[in-house]
């Protein structure tokens, strides 16, 4: 049996998958962040998606980063992966 918090499965539309693949190939430094986010979401959408720790190691990010971008994608879909300005209190 699986332990830990339940996670929302990531199910992509055909258009979302196509756009994420396109983003994941970006090379310029500014777009590199979006490319990493796209790779995270694509990996989370795989049928045999692995645990966050394993996925994080595979993509060379922290488990917290995987969790952050999962949450943002679930909440805002593709627009949640784009650069946002920091919120001020």
PDB file with one MODEL, atoms N, CA, C and O in Angstrom:
MODEL        1
ATOM      1  N   UNK A   1       0.838  -1.177   0.000  1.00  0.00           N
ATOM      2  CA  UNK A   1       0.000   0.000   0.000  1.00  0.00           C
ATOM      3  C   UNK A   1       0.882   1.238   0.000  1.00  0.00           C
ATOM      4  O   UNK A   1       1.950   1.253   0.612  1.00  0.00           O
ATOM      5  N   UNK A   2       0.439   2.248  -0.672  1.00  0.00           N
ATOM      6  CA  UNK A   2       1.177   3.486  -0.805  1.00  0.00           C
ATOM      7  C   UNK A   2       1.061   4.329   0.454  1.00  0.00           C
ATOM      8  O   UNK A   2      -0.015   4.420   1.044  1.00  0.00           O
ATOM      9  N   UNK A   3       2.158   4.945   0.867  1.00  0.00           N
ATOM     10  CA  UNK A   3       2.150   5.811   2.039  1.00  0.00           C
ATOM     11  C   UNK A   3       2.326   7.254   1.609  1.00  0.00           C
ATOM     12  O   UNK A   3       2.716   7.524   0.473  1.00  0.00           O
ATOM     13  N   UNK A   4       2.043   8.181   2.508  1.00  0.00           N
ATOM     14  CA  UNK A   4       2.233   9.598   2.213  1.00  0.00           C
ATOM     15  C   UNK A   4       0.940  10.267   1.799  1.00  0.00           C
ATOM     16  O   UNK A   4      -0.135   9.669   1.815  1.00  0.00           O
ATOM     17  N   UNK A   5       1.081  11.521   1.431  1.00  0.00           N
ATOM     18  CA  UNK A   5      -0.090  12.303   1.021  1.00  0.00           C
ATOM     19  C   UNK A   5      -0.612  11.829  -0.324  1.00  0.00           C
ATOM     20  O   UNK A   5       0.168  11.462  -1.202  1.00  0.00           O
ATOM     21  N   UNK A   6      -1.917  11.835  -0.488  1.00  0.00           N
ATOM     22  CA  UNK A   6      -2.456  11.499  -1.813  1.00  0.00           C
ATOM     23  C   UNK A   6      -2.137  12.636  -2.789  1.00  0.00           C
ATOM     24  O   UNK A   6      -2.138  13.808  -2.413  1.00  0.00           O
ATOM     25  N   UNK A   7      -1.868  12.278  -4.026  1.00  0.00           N
ATOM     26  CA  UNK A   7      -1.566  13.283  -5.041  1.00  0.00           C
ATOM     27  C   UNK A   7      -2.607  13.224  -6.148  1.00  0.00           C
ATOM     28  O   UNK A   7      -3.154  12.168  -6.464  1.00  0.00           O
ATOM     29  N   UNK A   8      -2.858  14.379  -6.718  1.00  0.00           N
ATOM     30  CA  UNK A   8      -3.781  14.460  -7.837  1.00  0.00           C
ATOM     31  C   UNK A   8      -3.072  13.940  -9.083  1.00  0.00           C
ATOM     32  O   UNK A   8      -1.995  14.427  -9.428  1.00  0.00           O
ATOM     33  N   UNK A   9      -3.661  12.958  -9.763  1.00  0.00           N
ATOM     34  CA  UNK A   9      -3.018  12.476 -10.990  1.00  0.00           C
ATOM     35  C   UNK A   9      -3.002  13.560 -12.057  1.00  0.00           C
ATOM     36  O   UNK A   9      -3.925  14.368 -12.154  1.00  0.00           O
ATOM     37  N   UNK A  10      -1.949  13.564 -12.849  1.00  0.00           N
ATOM     38  CA  UNK A  10      -1.818  14.533 -13.936  1.00  0.00           C
ATOM     39  C   UNK A  10      -2.287  13.855 -15.222  1.00  0.00           C
ATOM     40  O   UNK A  10      -1.692  12.877 -15.675  1.00  0.00           O
ATOM     41  N   UNK A  11      -3.352  14.383 -15.798  1.00  0.00           N
ATOM     42  CA  UNK A  11      -3.865  13.883 -17.072  1.00  0.00           C
ATOM     43  C   UNK A  11      -3.808  15.048 -18.052  1.00  0.00           C
ATOM     44  O   UNK A  11      -4.423  16.091 -17.833  1.00  0.00           O
ATOM     45  N   UNK A  12      -3.063  14.856 -19.132  1.00  0.00           N
ATOM     46  CA  UNK A  12      -2.861  15.920 -20.110  1.00  0.00           C
ATOM     47  C   UNK A  12      -3.767  15.760 -21.319  1.00  0.00           C
ATOM     48  O   UNK A  12      -4.057  14.646 -21.755  1.00  0.00           O
ATOM     49  N   UNK A  13      -4.209  16.894 -21.852  1.00  0.00           N
ATOM     50  CA  UNK A  13      -4.903  16.862 -23.134  1.00  0.00           C
ATOM     51  C   UNK A  13      -3.833  16.719 -24.217  1.00  0.00           C
ATOM     52  O   UNK A  13      -2.645  16.904 -23.952  1.00  0.00           O
ATOM     53  N   UNK A  14      -4.247  16.397 -25.401  1.00  0.00           N
ATOM     54  CA  UNK A  14      -3.314  16.284 -26.526  1.00  0.00           C
ATOM     55  C   UNK A  14      -2.589  17.614 -26.762  1.00  0.00           C
ATOM     56  O   UNK A  14      -1.386  17.635 -27.025  1.00  0.00           O
ATOM     57  N   UNK A  15      -3.328  18.713 -26.664  1.00  0.00           N
ATOM     58  CA  UNK A  15      -2.741  20.029 -26.891  1.00  0.00           C
ATOM     59  C   UNK A  15      -1.738  20.380 -25.793  1.00  0.00           C
ATOM     60  O   UNK A  15      -0.673  20.930 -26.076  1.00  0.00           O
ATOM     61  N   UNK A  16      -2.076  20.062 -24.537  1.00  0.00           N
ATOM     62  CA  UNK A  16      -1.153  20.334 -23.439  1.00  0.00           C
ATOM     63  C   UNK A  16       0.134  19.528 -23.605  1.00  0.00           C
ATOM     64  O   UNK A  16       1.229  20.057 -23.416  1.00  0.00           O
ATOM     65  N   UNK A  17       0.006  18.270 -23.952  1.00  0.00           N
ATOM     66  CA  UNK A  17       1.186  17.420 -24.144  1.00  0.00           C
ATOM     67  C   UNK A  17       2.080  17.970 -25.263  1.00  0.00           C
ATOM     68  O   UNK A  17       3.303  18.005 -25.129  1.00  0.00           O
ATOM     69  N   UNK A  18       1.460  18.394 -26.362  1.00  0.00           N
ATOM     70  CA  UNK A  18       2.216  18.951 -27.485  1.00  0.00           C
ATOM     71  C   UNK A  18       2.953  20.227 -27.056  1.00  0.00           C
ATOM     72  O   UNK A  18       4.130  20.405 -27.369  1.00  0.00           O
ATOM     73  N   UNK A  19       2.256  21.102 -26.345  1.00  0.00           N
ATOM     74  CA  UNK A  19       2.869  22.358 -25.899  1.00  0.00           C
ATOM     75  C   UNK A  19       3.988  22.096 -24.884  1.00  0.00           C
ATOM     76  O   UNK A  19       5.036  22.738 -24.950  1.00  0.00           O
ATOM     77  N   UNK A  20       3.787  21.181 -23.965  1.00  0.00           N
ATOM     78  CA  UNK A  20       4.817  20.857 -22.982  1.00  0.00           C
ATOM     79  C   UNK A  20       6.052  20.255 -23.648  1.00  0.00           C
ATOM     80  O   UNK A  20       7.177  20.553 -23.248  1.00  0.00           O
ATOM     81  N   UNK A  21       5.855  19.426 -24.645  1.00  0.00           N
ATOM     82  CA  UNK A  21       7.005  18.879 -25.381  1.00  0.00           C
ATOM     83  C   UNK A  21       7.781  19.983 -26.074  1.00  0.00           C
ATOM     84  O   UNK A  21       9.012  19.976 -26.089  1.00  0.00           O
ATOM     85  N   UNK A  22       7.058  20.924 -26.643  1.00  0.00           N
ATOM     86  CA  UNK A  22       7.710  22.054 -27.319  1.00  0.00           C
ATOM     87  C   UNK A  22       8.501  22.871 -26.298  1.00  0.00           C
ATOM     88  O   UNK A  22       9.656  23.220 -26.542  1.00  0.00           O
ATOM     89  N   UNK A  23       7.888  23.174 -25.163  1.00  0.00           N
ATOM     90  CA  UNK A  23       8.562  23.947 -24.118  1.00  0.00           C
ATOM     91  C   UNK A  23       9.779  23.207 -23.572  1.00  0.00           C
ATOM     92  O   UNK A  23      10.793  23.829 -23.253  1.00  0.00           O
ATOM     93  N   UNK A  24       9.683  21.895 -23.463  1.00  0.00           N
ATOM     94  CA  UNK A  24      10.765  21.122 -22.839  1.00  0.00           C
ATOM     95  C   UNK A  24      12.052  21.149 -23.651  1.00  0.00           C
ATOM     96  O   UNK A  24      13.110  20.780 -23.140  1.00  0.00           O
ATOM     97  N   UNK A  25      11.981  21.577 -24.895  1.00  0.00           N
ATOM     98  CA  UNK A  25      13.162  21.607 -25.762  1.00  0.00           C
ATOM     99  C   UNK A  25      13.823  22.974 -25.827  1.00  0.00           C
ATOM    100  O   UNK A  25      14.797  23.155 -26.558  1.00  0.00           O
ATOM    101  N   UNK A  26      13.316  23.927 -25.083  1.00  0.00           N
ATOM    102  CA  UNK A  26      13.879  25.276 -25.101  1.00  0.00           C
ATOM    103  C   UNK A  26      15.312  25.263 -24.582  1.00  0.00           C
ATOM    104  O   UNK A  26      15.634  24.531 -23.646  1.00  0.00           O
ATOM    105  N   UNK A  27      16.155  26.064 -25.186  1.00  0.00           N
ATOM    106  CA  UNK A  27      17.569  26.076 -24.835  1.00  0.00           C
ATOM    107  C   UNK A  27      18.057  27.392 -24.229  1.00  0.00           C
ATOM    108  O   UNK A  27      19.036  27.395 -23.483  1.00  0.00           O
ATOM    109  N   UNK A  28      17.395  28.504 -24.535  1.00  0.00           N
ATOM    110  CA  UNK A  28      17.927  29.772 -24.040  1.00  0.00           C
ATOM    111  C   UNK A  28      17.794  29.846 -22.516  1.00  0.00           C
ATOM    112  O   UNK A  28      16.897  29.227 -21.945  1.00  0.00           O
ATOM    113  N   UNK A  29      18.676  30.596 -21.857  1.00  0.00           N
ATOM    114  CA  UNK A  29      18.713  30.614 -20.389  1.00  0.00           C
ATOM    115  C   UNK A  29      17.407  31.031 -19.726  1.00  0.00           C
ATOM    116  O   UNK A  29      17.030  30.457 -18.704  1.00  0.00           O
ATOM    117  N   UNK A  30      16.717  32.004 -20.276  1.00  0.00           N
ATOM    118  CA  UNK A  30      15.470  32.462 -19.671  1.00  0.00           C
ATOM    119  C   UNK A  30      14.404  31.381 -19.751  1.00  0.00           C
ATOM    120  O   UNK A  30      13.669  31.162 -18.788  1.00  0.00           O
ATOM    121  N   UNK A  31      14.313  30.712 -20.876  1.00  0.00           N
ATOM    122  CA  UNK A  31      13.297  29.685 -21.080  1.00  0.00           C
ATOM    123  C   UNK A  31      13.666  28.352 -20.439  1.00  0.00           C
ATOM    124  O   UNK A  31      12.824  27.458 -20.345  1.00  0.00           O
ATOM    125  N   UNK A  32      14.904  28.210 -20.000  1.00  0.00           N
ATOM    126  CA  UNK A  32      15.334  26.949 -19.398  1.00  0.00           C
ATOM    127  C   UNK A  32      14.466  26.576 -18.196  1.00  0.00           C
ATOM    128  O   UNK A  32      14.152  25.401 -18.004  1.00  0.00           O
ATOM    129  N   UNK A  33      14.083  27.547 -17.399  1.00  0.00           N
ATOM    130  CA  UNK A  33      13.232  27.271 -16.229  1.00  0.00           C
ATOM    131  C   UNK A  33      11.897  26.668 -16.657  1.00  0.00           C
ATOM    132  O   UNK A  33      11.425  25.700 -16.059  1.00  0.00           O
ATOM    133  N   UNK A  34      11.300  27.237 -17.678  1.00  0.00           N
ATOM    134  CA  UNK A  34      10.025  26.717 -18.178  1.00  0.00           C
ATOM    135  C   UNK A  34      10.231  25.321 -18.757  1.00  0.00           C
ATOM    136  O   UNK A  34       9.361  24.462 -18.617  1.00  0.00           O
ATOM    137  N   UNK A  35      11.364  25.085 -19.402  1.00  0.00           N
ATOM    138  CA  UNK A  35      11.662  23.766 -19.967  1.00  0.00           C
ATOM    139  C   UNK A  35      11.736  22.716 -18.867  1.00  0.00           C
ATOM    140  O   UNK A  35      11.221  21.610 -19.033  1.00  0.00           O
ATOM    141  N   UNK A  36      12.365  23.045 -17.753  1.00  0.00           N
ATOM    142  CA  UNK A  36      12.453  22.105 -16.628  1.00  0.00           C
ATOM    143  C   UNK A  36      11.064  21.831 -16.071  1.00  0.00           C
ATOM    144  O   UNK A  36      10.730  20.684 -15.775  1.00  0.00           O
ATOM    145  N   UNK A  37      10.259  22.863 -15.927  1.00  0.00           N
ATOM    146  CA  UNK A  37       8.889  22.697 -15.430  1.00  0.00           C
ATOM    147  C   UNK A  37       8.087  21.789 -16.361  1.00  0.00           C
ATOM    148  O   UNK A  37       7.336  20.925 -15.907  1.00  0.00           O
ATOM    149  N   UNK A  38       8.254  21.993 -17.662  1.00  0.00           N
ATOM    150  CA  UNK A  38       7.546  21.166 -18.644  1.00  0.00           C
ATOM    151  C   UNK A  38       7.974  19.709 -18.528  1.00  0.00           C
ATOM    152  O   UNK A  38       7.137  18.809 -18.589  1.00  0.00           O
ATOM    153  N   UNK A  39       9.281  19.471 -18.360  1.00  0.00           N
ATOM    154  CA  UNK A  39       9.766  18.086 -18.211  1.00  0.00           C
ATOM    155  C   UNK A  39       9.198  17.433 -16.956  1.00  0.00           C
ATOM    156  O   UNK A  39       8.866  16.248 -16.964  1.00  0.00           O
ATOM    157  N   UNK A  40       9.088  18.203 -15.884  1.00  0.00           N
ATOM    158  CA  UNK A  40       8.517  17.672 -14.640  1.00  0.00           C
ATOM    159  C   UNK A  40       7.081  17.236 -14.874  1.00  0.00           C
ATOM    160  O   UNK A  40       6.708  16.120 -14.512  1.00  0.00           O
ATOM    161  N   UNK A  41       6.272  18.097 -15.472  1.00  0.00           N
ATOM    162  CA  UNK A  41       4.859  17.775 -15.687  1.00  0.00           C
ATOM    163  C   UNK A  41       4.712  16.606 -16.660  1.00  0.00           C
ATOM    164  O   UNK A  41       3.874  15.731 -16.441  1.00  0.00           O
ATOM    165  N   UNK A  42       5.499  16.574 -17.716  1.00  0.00           N
ATOM    166  CA  UNK A  42       5.440  15.444 -18.650  1.00  0.00           C
ATOM    167  C   UNK A  42       5.764  14.135 -17.928  1.00  0.00           C
ATOM    168  O   UNK A  42       5.105  13.121 -18.155  1.00  0.00           O
ATOM    169  N   UNK A  43       6.761  14.156 -17.074  1.00  0.00           N
ATOM    170  CA  UNK A  43       7.130  12.946 -16.331  1.00  0.00           C
ATOM    171  C   UNK A  43       6.024  12.549 -15.352  1.00  0.00           C
ATOM    172  O   UNK A  43       5.747  11.362 -15.180  1.00  0.00           O
ATOM    173  N   UNK A  44       5.401  13.522 -14.718  1.00  0.00           N
ATOM    174  CA  UNK A  44       4.313  13.225 -13.779  1.00  0.00           C
ATOM    175  C   UNK A  44       3.098  12.626 -14.497  1.00  0.00           C
ATOM    176  O   UNK A  44       2.316  11.892 -13.892  1.00  0.00           O
ATOM    177  N   UNK A  45       2.946  12.938 -15.768  1.00  0.00           N
ATOM    178  CA  UNK A  45       1.796  12.445 -16.534  1.00  0.00           C
ATOM    179  C   UNK A  45       2.022  11.051 -17.115  1.00  0.00           C
ATOM    180  O   UNK A  45       1.097  10.458 -17.669  1.00  0.00           O
ATOM    181  N   UNK A  46       3.232  10.525 -16.997  1.00  0.00           N
ATOM    182  CA  UNK A  46       3.500   9.183 -17.514  1.00  0.00           C
ATOM    183  C   UNK A  46       2.657   8.163 -16.744  1.00  0.00           C
ATOM    184  O   UNK A  46       2.447   8.314 -15.541  1.00  0.00           O
ATOM    185  N   UNK A  47       2.175   7.126 -17.435  1.00  0.00           N
ATOM    186  CA  UNK A  47       1.338   6.131 -16.767  1.00  0.00           C
ATOM    187  C   UNK A  47       2.007   5.490 -15.544  1.00  0.00           C
ATOM    188  O   UNK A  47       1.346   5.235 -14.538  1.00  0.00           O
ATOM    189  N   UNK A  48       3.289   5.235 -15.629  1.00  0.00           N
ATOM    190  CA  UNK A  48       4.001   4.621 -14.508  1.00  0.00           C
ATOM    191  C   UNK A  48       4.827   5.680 -13.795  1.00  0.00           C
ATOM    192  O   UNK A  48       6.006   5.466 -13.512  1.00  0.00           O
ATOM    193  N   UNK A  49       4.210   6.826 -13.502  1.00  0.00           N
ATOM    194  CA  UNK A  49       4.916   7.923 -12.855  1.00  0.00           C
ATOM    195  C   UNK A  49       5.524   7.443 -11.546  1.00  0.00           C
ATOM    196  O   UNK A  49       4.869   6.768 -10.751  1.00  0.00           O
ATOM    197  N   UNK A  50       6.774   7.798 -11.336  1.00  0.00           N
ATOM    198  CA  UNK A  50       7.481   7.363 -10.145  1.00  0.00           C
ATOM    199  C   UNK A  50       7.258   8.334  -9.003  1.00  0.00           C
ATOM    200  O   UNK A  50       6.674   9.403  -9.184  1.00  0.00           O
ATOM    201  N   UNK A  51       7.723   7.957  -7.839  1.00  0.00           N
ATOM    202  CA  UNK A  51       7.601   8.810  -6.661  1.00  0.00           C
ATOM    203  C   UNK A  51       8.342  10.113  -6.896  1.00  0.00           C
ATOM    204  O   UNK A  51       9.282  10.166  -7.690  1.00  0.00           O
ATOM    205  N   UNK A  52       7.921  11.160  -6.207  1.00  0.00           N
ATOM    206  CA  UNK A  52       8.520  12.471  -6.378  1.00  0.00           C
ATOM    207  C   UNK A  52      10.019  12.489  -6.177  1.00  0.00           C
ATOM    208  O   UNK A  52      10.728  13.193  -6.897  1.00  0.00           O
ATOM    209  N   UNK A  53      10.526  11.718  -5.199  1.00  0.00           N
ATOM    210  CA  UNK A  53      11.968  11.693  -4.938  1.00  0.00           C
ATOM    211  C   UNK A  53      12.732  11.111  -6.112  1.00  0.00           C
ATOM    212  O   UNK A  53      13.775  11.642  -6.495  1.00  0.00           O
ATOM    213  N   UNK A  54      12.234  10.038  -6.684  1.00  0.00           N
ATOM    214  CA  UNK A  54      12.900   9.396  -7.818  1.00  0.00           C
ATOM    215  C   UNK A  54      12.836  10.309  -9.036  1.00  0.00           C
ATOM    216  O   UNK A  54      13.830  10.485  -9.742  1.00  0.00           O
ATOM    217  N   UNK A  55      11.675  10.882  -9.276  1.00  0.00           N
ATOM    218  CA  UNK A  55      11.511  11.798 -10.405  1.00  0.00           C
ATOM    219  C   UNK A  55      12.425  13.009 -10.246  1.00  0.00           C
ATOM    220  O   UNK A  55      13.057  13.443 -11.209  1.00  0.00           O
ATOM    221  N   UNK A  56      12.495  13.550  -9.041  1.00  0.00           N
ATOM    222  CA  UNK A  56      13.354  14.707  -8.776  1.00  0.00           C
ATOM    223  C   UNK A  56      14.809  14.386  -9.088  1.00  0.00           C
ATOM    224  O   UNK A  56      15.501  15.192  -9.711  1.00  0.00           O
ATOM    225  N   UNK A  57      15.272  13.235  -8.668  1.00  0.00           N
ATOM    226  CA  UNK A  57      16.659  12.842  -8.935  1.00  0.00           C
ATOM    227  C   UNK A  57      16.894  12.686 -10.432  1.00  0.00           C
ATOM    228  O   UNK A  57      17.949  13.066 -10.940  1.00  0.00           O
ATOM    229  N   UNK A  58      15.919  12.131 -11.136  1.00  0.00           N
ATOM    230  CA  UNK A  58      16.053  11.920 -12.577  1.00  0.00           C
ATOM    231  C   UNK A  58      16.150  13.241 -13.339  1.00  0.00           C
ATOM    232  O   UNK A  58      16.880  13.341 -14.325  1.00  0.00           O
ATOM    233  N   UNK A  59      15.414  14.250 -12.881  1.00  0.00           N
ATOM    234  CA  UNK A  59      15.386  15.538 -13.571  1.00  0.00           C
ATOM    235  C   UNK A  59      16.387  16.527 -12.954  1.00  0.00           C
ATOM    236  O   UNK A  59      16.571  17.628 -13.471  1.00  0.00           O
ATOM    237  N   UNK A  60      17.022  16.136 -11.866  1.00  0.00           N
ATOM    238  CA  UNK A  60      18.029  16.963 -11.190  1.00  0.00           C
ATOM    239  C   UNK A  60      17.429  18.206 -10.540  1.00  0.00           C
ATOM    240  O   UNK A  60      17.954  19.312 -10.668  1.00  0.00           O
ATOM    241  N   UNK A  61      16.317  17.995  -9.838  1.00  0.00           N
ATOM    242  CA  UNK A  61      15.694  19.053  -9.042  1.00  0.00           C
ATOM    243  C   UNK A  61      15.345  18.455  -7.682  1.00  0.00           C
ATOM    244  O   UNK A  61      15.494  17.250  -7.479  1.00  0.00           O
ATOM    245  N   UNK A  62      14.891  19.275  -6.765  1.00  0.00           N
ATOM    246  CA  UNK A  62      14.516  18.779  -5.442  1.00  0.00           C
ATOM    247  C   UNK A  62      13.094  18.207  -5.469  1.00  0.00           C
ATOM    248  O   UNK A  62      12.300  18.571  -6.336  1.00  0.00           O
ATOM    249  N   UNK A  63      12.770  17.317  -4.528  1.00  0.00           N
ATOM    250  CA  UNK A  63      11.389  16.822  -4.439  1.00  0.00           C
ATOM    251  C   UNK A  63      10.384  17.957  -4.204  1.00  0.00           C
ATOM    252  O   UNK A  63       9.242  17.881  -4.655  1.00  0.00           O
ATOM    253  N   UNK A  64      10.810  18.991  -3.507  1.00  0.00           N
ATOM    254  CA  UNK A  64       9.931  20.141  -3.270  1.00  0.00           C
ATOM    255  C   UNK A  64       9.610  20.855  -4.579  1.00  0.00           C
ATOM    256  O   UNK A  64       8.503  21.364  -4.760  1.00  0.00           O
ATOM    257  N   UNK A  65      10.573  20.890  -5.482  1.00  0.00           N
ATOM    258  CA  UNK A  65      10.347  21.518  -6.790  1.00  0.00           C
ATOM    259  C   UNK A  65       9.317  20.724  -7.578  1.00  0.00           C
ATOM    260  O   UNK A  65       8.433  21.308  -8.204  1.00  0.00           O
ATOM    261  N   UNK A  66       9.421  19.404  -7.555  1.00  0.00           N
ATOM    262  CA  UNK A  66       8.433  18.554  -8.236  1.00  0.00           C
ATOM    263  C   UNK A  66       7.054  18.818  -7.655  1.00  0.00           C
ATOM    264  O   UNK A  66       6.085  18.978  -8.397  1.00  0.00           O
ATOM    265  N   UNK A  67       6.961  18.863  -6.328  1.00  0.00           N
ATOM    266  CA  UNK A  67       5.683  19.106  -5.662  1.00  0.00           C
ATOM    267  C   UNK A  67       5.109  20.474  -6.020  1.00  0.00           C
ATOM    268  O   UNK A  67       3.914  20.601  -6.287  1.00  0.00           O
ATOM    269  N   UNK A  68       5.961  21.490  -6.026  1.00  0.00           N
ATOM    270  CA  UNK A  68       5.518  22.844  -6.364  1.00  0.00           C
ATOM    271  C   UNK A  68       4.895  22.895  -7.749  1.00  0.00           C
ATOM    272  O   UNK A  68       3.798  23.425  -7.925  1.00  0.00           O
ATOM    273  N   UNK A  69       5.606  22.337  -8.740  1.00  0.00           N
ATOM    274  CA  UNK A  69       5.102  22.436 -10.114  1.00  0.00           C
ATOM    275  C   UNK A  69       3.932  21.508 -10.357  1.00  0.00           C
ATOM    276  O   UNK A  69       3.121  21.790 -11.239  1.00  0.00           O
ATOM    277  N   UNK A  70       3.803  20.419  -9.625  1.00  0.00           N
ATOM    278  CA  UNK A  70       2.590  19.591  -9.693  1.00  0.00           C
ATOM    279  C   UNK A  70       1.399  20.420  -9.230  1.00  0.00           C
ATOM    280  O   UNK A  70       0.377  20.492  -9.912  1.00  0.00           O
ATOM    281  N   UNK A  71       1.543  21.046  -8.063  1.00  0.00           N
ATOM    282  CA  UNK A  71       0.441  21.852  -7.510  1.00  0.00           C
ATOM    283  C   UNK A  71       0.051  22.991  -8.451  1.00  0.00           C
ATOM    284  O   UNK A  71      -1.131  23.222  -8.703  1.00  0.00           O
ATOM    285  N   UNK A  72       1.052  23.693  -8.965  1.00  0.00           N
ATOM    286  CA  UNK A  72       0.744  24.827  -9.846  1.00  0.00           C
ATOM    287  C   UNK A  72       0.085  24.367 -11.142  1.00  0.00           C
ATOM    288  O   UNK A  72      -0.820  25.030 -11.649  1.00  0.00           O
ATOM    289  N   UNK A  73       0.535  23.232 -11.682  1.00  0.00           N
ATOM    290  CA  UNK A  73      -0.085  22.739 -12.912  1.00  0.00           C
ATOM    291  C   UNK A  73      -1.523  22.312 -12.646  1.00  0.00           C
ATOM    292  O   UNK A  73      -2.416  22.623 -13.435  1.00  0.00           O
ATOM    293  N   UNK A  74      -1.755  21.611 -11.555  1.00  0.00           N
ATOM    294  CA  UNK A  74      -3.118  21.174 -11.224  1.00  0.00           C
ATOM    295  C   UNK A  74      -4.029  22.388 -11.055  1.00  0.00           C
ATOM    296  O   UNK A  74      -5.178  22.365 -11.496  1.00  0.00           O
ATOM    297  N   UNK A  75      -3.529  23.439 -10.425  1.00  0.00           N
ATOM    298  CA  UNK A  75      -4.344  24.625 -10.165  1.00  0.00           C
ATOM    299  C   UNK A  75      -4.583  25.471 -11.416  1.00  0.00           C
ATOM    300  O   UNK A  75      -5.696  25.943 -11.645  1.00  0.00           O
ATOM    301  N   UNK A  76      -3.528  25.662 -12.229  1.00  0.00           N
ATOM    302  CA  UNK A  76      -3.617  26.639 -13.320  1.00  0.00           C
ATOM    303  C   UNK A  76      -3.261  26.091 -14.693  1.00  0.00           C
ATOM    304  O   UNK A  76      -3.198  26.846 -15.663  1.00  0.00           O
ATOM    305  N   UNK A  77      -3.027  24.785 -14.787  1.00  0.00           N
ATOM    306  CA  UNK A  77      -2.658  24.129 -16.046  1.00  0.00           C
ATOM    307  C   UNK A  77      -1.423  24.797 -16.660  1.00  0.00           C
ATOM    308  O   UNK A  77      -0.510  25.148 -15.913  1.00  0.00           O
ATOM    309  N   UNK A  78      -1.351  24.988 -17.958  1.00  0.00           N
ATOM    310  CA  UNK A  78      -0.147  25.507 -18.607  1.00  0.00           C
ATOM    311  C   UNK A  78       0.234  26.898 -18.104  1.00  0.00           C
ATOM    312  O   UNK A  78       1.418  27.197 -17.950  1.00  0.00           O
ATOM    313  N   UNK A  79      -0.738  27.730 -17.852  1.00  0.00           N
ATOM    314  CA  UNK A  79      -0.416  29.086 -17.392  1.00  0.00           C
ATOM    315  C   UNK A  79       0.263  29.066 -16.023  1.00  0.00           C
ATOM    316  O   UNK A  79       0.969  30.013 -15.677  1.00  0.00           O
ATOM    317  N   UNK A  80       0.066  28.022 -15.251  1.00  0.00           N
ATOM    318  CA  UNK A  80       0.722  27.912 -13.952  1.00  0.00           C
ATOM    319  C   UNK A  80       2.209  27.662 -14.051  1.00  0.00           C
ATOM    320  O   UNK A  80       2.927  27.826 -13.064  1.00  0.00           O
ATOM    321  N   UNK A  81       2.693  27.268 -15.223  1.00  0.00           N
ATOM    322  CA  UNK A  81       4.117  26.995 -15.403  1.00  0.00           C
ATOM    323  C   UNK A  81       4.883  28.203 -15.913  1.00  0.00           C
ATOM    324  O   UNK A  81       6.114  28.205 -15.916  1.00  0.00           O
ATOM    325  N   UNK A  82       4.175  29.213 -16.336  1.00  0.00           N
ATOM    326  CA  UNK A  82       4.819  30.425 -16.854  1.00  0.00           C
ATOM    327  C   UNK A  82       5.361  31.258 -15.705  1.00  0.00           C
ATOM    328  O   UNK A  82       4.952  31.095 -14.555  1.00  0.00           O
ATOM    329  N   UNK A  83       6.280  32.146 -16.029  1.00  0.00           N
ATOM    330  CA  UNK A  83       6.887  33.018 -15.026  1.00  0.00           C
ATOM    331  C   UNK A  83       5.824  33.934 -14.427  1.00  0.00           C
ATOM    332  O   UNK A  83       5.032  34.549 -15.141  1.00  0.00           O
ATOM    333  N   UNK A  84       5.830  34.005 -13.093  1.00  0.00           N
ATOM    334  CA  UNK A  84       4.940  34.954 -12.429  1.00  0.00           C
ATOM    335  C   UNK A  84       5.785  35.860 -11.539  1.00  0.00           C
ATOM    336  O   UNK A  84       6.831  35.458 -11.029  1.00  0.00           O
ATOM    337  N   UNK A  85       5.330  37.036 -11.374  1.00  0.00           N
ATOM    338  CA  UNK A  85       6.033  37.947 -10.480  1.00  0.00           C
ATOM    339  C   UNK A  85       5.768  37.514  -9.051  1.00  0.00           C
ATOM    340  O   UNK A  85       4.706  36.979  -8.734  1.00  0.00           O
ATOM    341  N   UNK A  86       6.740  37.753  -8.203  1.00  0.00           N
ATOM    342  CA  UNK A  86       6.595  37.392  -6.787  1.00  0.00           C
ATOM    343  C   UNK A  86       5.462  38.224  -6.180  1.00  0.00           C
ATOM    344  O   UNK A  86       5.310  39.410  -6.473  1.00  0.00           O
ATOM    345  N   UNK A  87       4.692  37.583  -5.348  1.00  0.00           N
ATOM    346  CA  UNK A  87       3.607  38.272  -4.671  1.00  0.00           C
ATOM    347  C   UNK A  87       4.151  38.984  -3.446  1.00  0.00           C
ATOM    348  O   UNK A  87       4.992  38.447  -2.725  1.00  0.00           O
ATOM    349  N   UNK A  88       3.676  40.174  -3.220  1.00  0.00           N
ATOM    350  CA  UNK A  88       4.096  40.920  -2.038  1.00  0.00           C
ATOM    351  C   UNK A  88       2.972  40.919  -1.026  1.00  0.00           C
ATOM    352  O   UNK A  88       1.795  40.997  -1.378  1.00  0.00           O
ATOM    353  N   UNK A  89       3.352  40.831   0.235  1.00  0.00           N
ATOM    354  CA  UNK A  89       2.351  40.807   1.325  1.00  0.00           C
ATOM    355  C   UNK A  89       1.800  42.169   1.601  1.00  0.00           C
ATOM    356  O   UNK A  89       0.954  42.326   2.481  1.00  0.00           O
TER     357      UNK A  89
ENDMDL
END
